[in-house]
């Protein structure tokens, strides 16, 4: 299971979280987000992949940021088309497309992205671009029959470990952790994360 911690911003906090045995770390490059990253002086480790989160940014902005921050993955949270995603793939980046979920009908849009993204990130539908802190009904995902692996996002918190252990889907690839583990926006509680990750890893099947 991929464990991704997103919404990181503070250099010391980033280094502490990277030491917890996570796989991916996410940085938000959407200026309207309270977790928006401005500081490029963030140390990079070899063991943790870097994910940049963008909302309707131009390809030029994305490429410039990806180079500056040493990004491995590009996560697109806006209205980016399948062609937009594929164009970024052709530039050598793995692409994650966020899909907002409220009902099974929302999964229909995944079909047009097949073969043009590397992962989906299923998040809770809300008025903005993610960050609701609410969990959608994961049972909806039993109707997902695509070929692209996905990460679960939206409202995962320290009390979610049992639900994650019970969740089953052949294309379930990992989890995205953010506001449910924060002491304030952009600052993660490393003890909560550590306990949760240990629970997930020791009980995962």
N, C-alpha and C positions, 0 to 999 in steps of 0.2 A: 504493500500500500504506500503510495506517495503521500508524504506529509508536507504540505505547503503552508507556510506562515506568511500572510500578506499584510500590507499596510505598514511596513516598517519604515522608519525615518531617522531614528537617533543612532549615531554610529556605535556607541557603547552597547546599547540595547540590541542592535543588530548582531554584534559580535557574540554577545551572551546567548542569543537565540540560536545562532548558527552552531553553537557548541552542544545543542540539545539532541543532535542526531536527526535533524530534519533533512528533507531532500531538496526542497525548493524554497526560496525566499522571494517575496513579492514586494515591488516598489510601485507606488501609484504616481503616475505622471499626468494626472488630471487636476488642473489648477483649482477647481472648485471643491476638491476633496480636502477635508481637514488633515488627511494623511499625505498630502502632496509633498513630494521629495524635491528639495532644492540643492542639497549638498552633494557634490560629486566626489568628495573626499571620503569615500566609504571603502574600507578594506575589503578585498575579495578573497574568499577561500576557494580552494580547489574542489572541496567535497560537496558544496551546496550550489545548485543551479540557480541562476538569477532570472526572475520573471519581471518584465515591465508591463504595467497595466495602463492602457490608453483608452480614451473615449473620443472617437471621431477625430483623431489627429491625422495630419497629412503624412504621407509616406516619408517625406523629407524630415519632418519632425521626429518620427519614429526611428528612422535610421540614424539620425544624429544622436538621439538619446541612447539608442542601443549601443552605439560605439563608445560614447562617453562613459556609460555605466557598465560596460561589459556584460550586456544581457545575453542570456541563452534562449529565452522564450519570450514571445510577444503575446500578451493577453489583451483581447479586444472586447471592450464592454459597451460599445456604442452601436451605431447602425451600419457598421462595416459590412459590405456585400461579400458574397463568396469570391468574387473576382479580386476584391481588395485583399482578402486573406491569402488567396493563391499567389498574388503578386509578391507578398511578403515571404511566403514559403520559397518562392523561386530565388529570393535574395539570400537564402540559406538559413532562415530562422524557423524554428518550430513555432506553430501558431495555436493558441488556445482561444476559442470563441465562447464568450459568455452568452448563455441563453437564459432569459428570465422565465421562470415557471410559476404558473398559478393553477393551470389545468392541463389535462392530457393534450388538448389542442395546441398548446404552446410548443409541444415537441415536434409538430409537423414541420416547423421551419428548419429543423436539423437536416432534413433530407437534401436541401439545396447546398448545404455545406460539406456533404460527404465527399471525401477525397481532396478537399481544399483546406482542411484544418487537421491538426494532429490530435487535439483533444477538445472536448466541450467542457465547459464549467457550468453546471446547472445551479443557478442562484434563484433567490426568491424575487418574484415580480413585485416592484414597488414604483413609486412615482419618480424616483431618481435612477441613477446608475449604480445599483448595488448598495450595500451598506445599511440595509434595513434592520439587521440584527434579528430578523424573524426567519423561522424555518418553514419551508413549504412541505407539503405532504409527499414524502419520499415514495409512497406507494404508487404515485403517478408514474414513476419511472419503470414500473413493470410493463408499460406499454411502449417503452423505447426499444426499437428493434433495429437501430442503425448499426454501423460497423465501426464507429469512432469511439474510442474509450472516453470516459468522462470522470471529472472530479465533482464531489458534492461540496456545495457552499451554501451560505445563508443560515445564520442563527446557530451555528455549532458552538457549543460552550462546554464548560467542564462537566455538565450533567448529561452530555450527549454520548458518552462512551458506550453505554449499553445499546442504544439505538444503532450506532455504527457497527457494533459487533454483530447485530442481528441482520443488518442490511445485506442483501445478496443480489448481485446482478453480474452476468458474465463480463460486462465491459466496465464495471466499477474499478477505477484506477487509483483513486485517492481522495483526500479531503483537503479543504481550504479553510484555514483558521485565521480569524481576524478579530473583530470587535468583542467577541465573547471572552477573549483572554487579555483585555486591555485594562490598565489602570486609568488611562486617558487616551484620547485618539492619537495613534501613532506610537504609543508606548506599551509594550507587552509585559505582562506579569510573568516572568520567567518561571517562577515556582509553580504557578497554575499550569503553564504549558508543559513543564517537566513532568509533573504528576500525570497529566492527561496522556502525554505521549508514551510514558512508561506503561500506563494501563492499556492503551491501544496495542502497543507492540507485544506485550506479554500475553495478551488474550486473543490476538488476531489468529485466525485460522488460515 
